[in-house]
């Protein structure tokens, strides 16, 4: 299971750190990802972190502002979001792959991020 937290309401230019605590899976073997879905839009992938620690930022709009990281000792993945913009408003989901897979199999419940202008 994945439990996401850390969302909230923040003014433009502010920061939030999302956390996603994993249980019931071998966290160190899982690839982790953060996705988001804005109202009326498709879910999109924001950033990924491989089991080896390599990060990929799939949205150009978040590069340089968001940082994905993981703490294998705590079975937790983070998304540090700085310089937030109103267009970052969305429900953010964390997801995990199974070992030796690239398919996201486990999903968290989502946490709302709202950025006011």
C-alpha atoms as a printed R data frame, in Angstrom:
    type eleno elety resid chain resno       x      y       z
1   ATOM     1    CA   UNK     A     1   0.000  0.000   0.000
2   ATOM     2    CA   UNK     A     2   1.018  3.579  -0.606
3   ATOM     3    CA   UNK     A     3  -0.026  6.466   1.615
4   ATOM     4    CA   UNK     A     4   0.508  9.950   0.220
5   ATOM     5    CA   UNK     A     5   0.502 13.063   2.364
6   ATOM     6    CA   UNK     A     6   1.751 16.635   2.431
7   ATOM     7    CA   UNK     A     7  -0.662 18.353   0.090
8   ATOM     8    CA   UNK     A     8  -2.411 21.571   0.924
9   ATOM     9    CA   UNK     A     9  -3.125 25.145  -0.054
10  ATOM    10    CA   UNK     A    10  -0.162 27.381  -0.783
11  ATOM    11    CA   UNK     A    11   0.368 30.719  -2.446
12  ATOM    12    CA   UNK     A    12   2.188 30.982  -5.735
13  ATOM    13    CA   UNK     A    13   5.921 30.917  -5.151
14  ATOM    14    CA   UNK     A    14   5.578 28.750  -2.081
15  ATOM    15    CA   UNK     A    15   6.779 25.231  -1.407
16  ATOM    16    CA   UNK     A    16   5.348 21.899  -0.367
17  ATOM    17    CA   UNK     A    17   6.894 18.518   0.231
18  ATOM    18    CA   UNK     A    18   4.825 15.479  -0.579
19  ATOM    19    CA   UNK     A    19   5.568 12.168   1.089
20  ATOM    20    CA   UNK     A    20   4.523  8.682   0.127
21  ATOM    21    CA   UNK     A    21   4.992  5.888   2.640
22  ATOM    22    CA   UNK     A    22   5.043  2.357   1.274
23  ATOM    23    CA   UNK     A    23   4.149 -0.889   2.973
24  ATOM    24    CA   UNK     A    24   3.628 -4.435   1.836
25  ATOM    25    CA   UNK     A    25   6.166 -4.284  -0.964
26  ATOM    26    CA   UNK     A    26   9.905 -4.525  -1.280
27  ATOM    27    CA   UNK     A    27  10.438 -0.794  -1.480
28  ATOM    28    CA   UNK     A    28  14.118 -0.897  -2.391
29  ATOM    29    CA   UNK     A    29  13.279 -2.981  -5.482
30  ATOM    30    CA   UNK     A    30  10.476 -0.701  -6.662
31  ATOM    31    CA   UNK     A    31  10.603  2.110  -9.131
32  ATOM    32    CA   UNK     A    32   8.670  5.075  -7.772
33  ATOM    33    CA   UNK     A    33   6.766  7.821  -9.512
34  ATOM    34    CA   UNK     A    34   4.686 10.888  -8.855
35  ATOM    35    CA   UNK     A    35   1.745 11.638 -11.101
36  ATOM    36    CA   UNK     A    36  -0.799 14.419 -11.059
37  ATOM    37    CA   UNK     A    37  -4.260 15.022 -12.395
38  ATOM    38    CA   UNK     A    38  -5.784 18.458 -12.722
39  ATOM    39    CA   UNK     A    39  -9.547 18.933 -13.036
40  ATOM    40    CA   UNK     A    40 -10.737 18.012 -16.496
41  ATOM    41    CA   UNK     A    41  -7.330 16.762 -17.574
42  ATOM    42    CA   UNK     A    42  -5.654 13.431 -18.021
43  ATOM    43    CA   UNK     A    43  -3.339 12.063 -15.377
44  ATOM    44    CA   UNK     A    44   0.255 12.867 -16.242
45  ATOM    45    CA   UNK     A    45   3.535 11.659 -14.891
46  ATOM    46    CA   UNK     A    46   5.585 14.278 -13.102
47  ATOM    47    CA   UNK     A    47   8.765 12.531 -12.035
48  ATOM    48    CA   UNK     A    48  10.211  9.065 -11.666
49  ATOM    49    CA   UNK     A    49  12.889  7.515  -9.520
50  ATOM    50    CA   UNK     A    50  14.433  4.193 -10.418
51  ATOM    51    CA   UNK     A    51  15.301  1.533  -7.893
52  ATOM    52    CA   UNK     A    52  18.911  2.565  -8.409
53  ATOM    53    CA   UNK     A    53  18.181  6.193  -7.602
54  ATOM    54    CA   UNK     A    54  18.179  7.652 -11.085
55  ATOM    55    CA   UNK     A    55  15.620 10.431 -11.470
56  ATOM    56    CA   UNK     A    56  13.645 11.546 -14.508
57  ATOM    57    CA   UNK     A    57  11.471 14.630 -14.721
58  ATOM    58    CA   UNK     A    58   8.875 14.035 -17.374
59  ATOM    59    CA   UNK     A    59   7.363 17.508 -17.352
60  ATOM    60    CA   UNK     A    60   9.504 20.359 -18.603
61  ATOM    61    CA   UNK     A    61   7.417 22.714 -16.502
62  ATOM    62    CA   UNK     A    62   8.665 21.195 -13.228
63  ATOM    63    CA   UNK     A    63  12.341 20.871 -14.077
64  ATOM    64    CA   UNK     A    64  14.418 22.958 -11.731
65  ATOM    65    CA   UNK     A    65  11.492 23.372  -9.330
66  ATOM    66    CA   UNK     A    66  10.580 19.831  -8.239
67  ATOM    67    CA   UNK     A    67  12.884 17.205  -6.771
68  ATOM    68    CA   UNK     A    68  12.030 13.545  -6.321
69  ATOM    69    CA   UNK     A    69  13.931 11.520  -3.752
70  ATOM    70    CA   UNK     A    70  13.616  8.363  -1.725
71  ATOM    71    CA   UNK     A    71  14.625  7.077   1.685
72  ATOM    72    CA   UNK     A    72  14.799  3.299   1.524
73  ATOM    73    CA   UNK     A    73  15.291  3.085   5.289
74  ATOM    74    CA   UNK     A    74  11.907  4.743   5.758
75  ATOM    75    CA   UNK     A    75  10.200  3.159   2.722
76  ATOM    76    CA   UNK     A    76   9.262  6.650   1.653
77  ATOM    77    CA   UNK     A    77   9.474  8.671  -1.538
78  ATOM    78    CA   UNK     A    78   9.277 12.459  -1.548
79  ATOM    79    CA   UNK     A    79   8.452 15.193  -3.998
80  ATOM    80    CA   UNK     A    80   9.850 18.561  -2.998
81  ATOM    81    CA   UNK     A    81   7.985 21.265  -4.872
82  ATOM    82    CA   UNK     A    82   9.370 24.780  -4.924
83  ATOM    83    CA   UNK     A    83   8.313 27.966  -6.709
84  ATOM    84    CA   UNK     A    84   4.817 26.576  -7.066
85  ATOM    85    CA   UNK     A    85   2.534 27.986  -9.733
86  ATOM    86    CA   UNK     A    86  -1.258 27.942 -10.027
87  ATOM    87    CA   UNK     A    87  -0.910 25.507 -12.924
88  ATOM    88    CA   UNK     A    88   0.615 22.989 -10.505
89  ATOM    89    CA   UNK     A    89  -2.798 22.659  -8.866
90  ATOM    90    CA   UNK     A    90  -3.832 19.011  -9.072
91  ATOM    91    CA   UNK     A    91  -4.296 15.826  -7.143
92  ATOM    92    CA   UNK     A    92  -0.887 14.227  -6.811
93  ATOM    93    CA   UNK     A    93  -0.525 10.460  -6.739
94  ATOM    94    CA   UNK     A    94   2.444  8.298  -5.926
95  ATOM    95    CA   UNK     A    95   2.930  4.952  -7.582
96  ATOM    96    CA   UNK     A    96   5.313  2.033  -7.381
97  ATOM    97    CA   UNK     A    97   6.379 -0.711  -9.724
98  ATOM    98    CA   UNK     A    98   6.877 -4.309  -8.851
99  ATOM    99    CA   UNK     A    99  10.436 -5.543  -8.747
100 ATOM   100    CA   UNK     A   100  11.966 -6.008 -12.206
101 ATOM   101    CA   UNK     A   101   9.026 -4.210 -13.818
102 ATOM   102    CA   UNK     A   102   8.461 -0.778 -15.285
103 ATOM   103    CA   UNK     A   103   4.690 -0.925 -14.914
104 ATOM   104    CA   UNK     A   104   3.234  1.056 -12.025
105 ATOM   105    CA   UNK     A   105   1.231 -1.519 -10.113
106 ATOM   106    CA   UNK     A   106   0.701  0.097  -6.708
107 ATOM   107    CA   UNK     A   107  -1.061  3.449  -6.350
108 ATOM   108    CA   UNK     A   108  -1.599  5.823  -3.480
109 ATOM   109    CA   UNK     A   109  -4.872  7.575  -2.773
110 ATOM   110    CA   UNK     A   110  -3.784 11.028  -3.924
111 ATOM   111    CA   UNK     A   111  -3.181 14.272  -2.114
112 ATOM   112    CA   UNK     A   112  -4.601 17.618  -3.199
113 ATOM   113    CA   UNK     A   113  -2.251 20.469  -3.992
114 ATOM   114    CA   UNK     A   114  -3.830 23.854  -4.563
115 ATOM   115    CA   UNK     A   115  -1.745 26.859  -5.524
116 ATOM   116    CA   UNK     A   116  -3.420 30.237  -5.302
117 ATOM   117    CA   UNK     A   117  -2.374 33.209  -7.389
